[in-house]
Amino acid sequence: MKTGVIAFCGSKGSGKSTASTIFKEHFTGPTEELAFAGHLKDVCSKIFDININHFLDPALKECELDSYVNLTRGNIQAVLQEFNQIHFDYNQHVRTHVGQVFDTPRSLLQYIGTEVLHPLDPLIHVKATLDNKDPNKLTIITDLRFVHEYIYLNNLPKVATVYVANLVAESRAKSDNHKSEREIFLFKDECRLLDNNHDLVALTSGIKTLVKEWYA
């Protein structure tokens, strides 16, 4: 299986991006790295005039914004347009969100991604990502988070899911009640376990074993 999708999931800070980087080093075929939240980050950067690095850098994502973001009818509808959402109920999908205020890039992303967009289509981020994947490459997804995303991927051909286990990250995640951090625990046991509780040597060894078993 040199093409298809491999999706990494795990708690925030568990090492998903590191695992992806190491995986690419040991996989012999062509790859591309995508994120289900990639288009969301681009859209939020554009619509709310926030430097994209504040959505990409884990540290900046948690920093307080110089100017808080206030959701208005105009910027919510602009987001919906960027996701090609034309048919929506104004009272349900726009008005109910007007006036929400966000002080960090992370809180903004979480709200737009789950509260604004998921009610329109729970798979909106998955579809936006996979519709643009290269069929001639193995697509590496670095941010599998939700049960419905897992179920959707699991029903596609040539898909593998990997849970990056890290006890410190899992402990921190228990204090985060947002569904993007909580739902992982509902399907992680259905994924291939990749232990990241030791050093990079051990993590690399685990990834090399995975590559040999699945892609040799």
C-alpha positions as CSV (number, residue, x, y, z in Angstrom):
1,M,0.0,0.0,0.0
2,K,2.2,2.8,-1.3
3,T,-0.7,5.2,-1.8
4,G,-3.8,5.9,0.3
5,V,-3.9,7.7,3.7
6,I,-2.2,7.3,7.0
7,A,-3.7,9.4,9.7
8,F,-2.0,10.2,13.1
9,C,-4.1,11.0,16.1
10,G,-3.2,11.8,19.7
11,S,-3.5,14.4,22.4
12,K,-2.1,17.9,21.9
13,G,1.6,17.7,22.3
14,S,1.8,13.9,21.9
15,G,4.2,14.1,19.0
16,K,2.0,13.6,16.0
17,S,4.0,16.1,13.8
18,T,7.3,14.5,15.0
19,A,6.0,11.1,14.1
20,S,4.9,12.3,10.7
21,T,8.4,13.8,10.0
22,I,10.1,10.5,11.0
23,F,7.7,8.5,9.0
24,K,8.4,10.4,5.9
25,E,12.2,9.8,6.4
26,H,11.7,6.1,6.4
27,F,8.9,5.7,3.8
28,T,10.4,5.0,0.4
29,G,7.5,6.3,-1.8
30,P,6.2,9.8,-2.5
31,T,4.3,11.4,0.3
32,E,2.3,14.6,1.0
33,E,1.4,15.9,4.5
34,L,-2.0,17.4,5.0
35,A,-4.1,18.5,8.0
36,F,-7.9,18.4,8.3
37,A,-7.6,21.8,9.9
38,G,-5.4,23.2,7.2
39,H,-8.1,25.0,5.2
40,L,-9.7,26.2,8.4
41,K,-6.4,27.9,9.5
42,D,-6.0,29.5,6.1
43,V,-9.5,30.8,6.2
44,C,-9.3,32.2,9.7
45,S,-6.0,33.9,8.9
46,K,-7.6,35.6,5.9
47,I,-11.0,36.5,7.3
48,F,-9.8,37.7,10.7
49,D,-6.5,39.2,9.5
50,I,-4.3,37.2,11.8
51,N,-0.8,36.1,10.7
52,I,-1.0,32.4,9.7
53,N,2.0,31.6,12.0
54,H,-0.4,32.2,15.0
55,F,-2.4,29.2,13.8
56,L,0.6,27.0,12.8
57,D,3.0,27.6,15.7
58,P,1.9,25.6,18.8
59,A,3.2,28.3,21.2
60,L,1.7,31.3,19.3
61,K,-1.6,29.4,19.0
62,E,-2.0,29.7,22.8
63,C,-0.9,33.4,23.1
64,E,-3.4,36.2,23.8
65,L,-4.2,38.1,20.7
66,D,-3.4,41.9,20.6
67,S,-6.9,42.5,19.4
68,Y,-9.6,40.1,20.4
69,V,-11.8,38.6,17.6
70,N,-15.5,39.5,17.7
71,L,-17.7,37.4,15.5
72,T,-20.1,39.5,13.3
73,R,-22.6,38.6,10.7
74,G,-20.2,39.6,8.0
75,N,-17.2,37.6,9.1
76,I,-19.2,34.5,9.8
77,Q,-20.8,34.6,6.4
78,A,-17.4,35.2,4.9
79,V,-16.1,32.0,6.6
80,L,-19.1,30.0,5.3
81,Q,-18.5,31.3,1.8
82,E,-14.8,30.1,1.9
83,F,-16.2,26.6,2.7
84,N,-18.7,26.8,-0.2
85,Q,-21.6,26.8,2.2
86,I,-24.4,28.6,0.3
87,H,-27.5,27.1,1.7
88,F,-27.8,27.7,5.4
89,D,-30.3,29.0,7.9
90,Y,-29.3,32.5,9.0
91,N,-30.8,32.2,12.5
92,Q,-29.3,28.8,13.2
93,H,-25.9,29.1,11.5
94,V,-25.0,32.8,11.7
95,R,-27.1,34.8,14.2
96,T,-26.5,32.4,17.1
97,H,-22.7,33.0,16.9
98,V,-22.7,36.8,16.5
99,G,-21.1,38.5,19.5
100,Q,-18.8,35.6,20.5
101,V,-15.3,36.9,21.5
102,F,-12.0,35.1,21.3
103,D,-8.7,35.9,22.9
104,T,-6.4,33.2,21.4
105,P,-6.0,31.7,17.9
106,R,-6.7,28.3,19.3
107,S,-10.0,29.2,20.9
108,L,-11.1,30.9,17.6
109,L,-10.1,27.8,15.6
110,Q,-11.9,25.5,17.9
111,Y,-15.1,27.5,17.8
112,I,-15.2,28.1,14.1
113,G,-14.3,24.6,13.3
114,T,-16.7,22.8,15.6
115,E,-19.5,25.2,16.6
116,V,-19.9,27.1,13.3
117,L,-18.9,24.6,10.6
118,H,-19.7,21.1,12.0
119,P,-23.4,21.7,12.3
120,L,-23.5,22.3,8.6
121,D,-21.5,19.2,7.8
122,P,-19.6,17.1,10.4
123,L,-17.2,16.0,7.6
124,I,-16.6,19.5,6.2
125,H,-12.9,19.5,7.1
126,V,-12.2,15.9,6.0
127,K,-13.9,16.5,2.6
128,A,-12.1,19.8,2.0
129,T,-8.8,18.0,2.6
130,L,-9.3,14.7,0.8
131,D,-10.8,16.3,-2.2
132,N,-7.4,17.9,-2.8
133,K,-5.2,14.9,-2.0
134,D,-2.7,13.5,-4.6
135,P,-3.9,10.0,-5.6
136,N,-0.3,9.1,-6.6
137,K,1.1,9.8,-3.2
138,L,0.6,8.4,0.3
139,T,-1.2,11.2,2.2
140,I,-0.2,11.8,5.8
141,I,-2.8,13.3,8.0
142,T,-1.5,14.8,11.2
143,D,-4.6,15.8,13.0
144,L,-7.3,13.1,13.2
145,R,-9.5,14.2,16.1
146,F,-13.1,13.3,15.9
147,V,-15.1,10.1,16.0
148,H,-17.0,10.9,12.8
149,E,-13.7,11.6,11.0
150,Y,-12.3,8.2,12.2
151,I,-15.5,6.3,11.0
152,Y,-15.4,8.1,7.6
153,L,-11.7,7.2,7.1
154,N,-12.2,3.7,8.3
155,N,-14.7,3.0,5.5
156,L,-12.3,4.2,2.8
157,P,-9.9,1.8,1.0
158,K,-6.2,1.9,1.8
159,V,-6.4,3.9,5.1
160,A,-4.4,3.3,8.2
161,T,-4.8,5.1,11.6
162,V,-2.2,5.5,14.2
163,Y,-2.6,6.7,17.8
164,V,0.5,8.4,19.2
165,A,0.5,7.6,22.9
166,N,2.2,10.0,25.3
167,L,1.2,9.9,29.0
168,V,2.2,13.5,29.7
169,A,0.1,14.8,26.8
170,E,-2.8,12.6,27.8
171,S,-2.7,13.9,31.4
172,R,-2.8,17.5,30.1
173,A,-5.7,16.7,27.8
174,K,-7.8,15.6,30.7
175,S,-8.2,19.2,31.8
176,D,-9.3,20.3,28.3
177,N,-13.0,19.8,27.9
178,H,-13.2,20.7,24.2
179,K,-14.4,17.8,22.0
180,S,-11.3,18.1,19.8
181,E,-9.2,16.8,22.7
182,R,-11.8,14.5,24.3
183,E,-13.2,12.5,21.4
184,I,-9.8,10.9,20.6
185,F,-10.2,8.7,23.6
186,L,-13.3,7.2,22.2
187,F,-11.5,5.6,19.2
188,K,-7.8,5.5,20.0
189,D,-7.9,1.8,20.9
190,E,-9.1,1.0,17.4
191,C,-5.9,2.5,16.0
192,R,-2.4,1.2,15.7
193,L,-0.5,2.2,18.9
194,L,2.7,4.1,18.5
195,D,4.4,4.6,21.8
196,N,6.0,8.0,22.3
197,N,6.8,7.8,26.0
198,H,10.6,7.4,25.6
199,D,13.2,9.1,23.4
200,L,13.4,9.7,19.7
201,V,15.4,6.5,19.1
202,A,12.5,4.5,20.5
203,L,9.9,6.4,18.6
204,T,11.9,6.0,15.4
205,S,12.2,2.3,16.0
206,G,8.4,2.0,16.4
207,I,7.8,3.9,13.2
208,K,10.3,1.8,11.2
209,T,8.5,-1.3,12.4
210,L,5.2,0.2,11.3
211,V,6.6,1.1,7.9
212,K,8.0,-2.4,7.4
213,E,4.8,-4.2,8.4
214,W,2.4,-2.0,6.4
215,Y,4.4,-0.6,3.4
216,A,7.3,-3.0,2.7
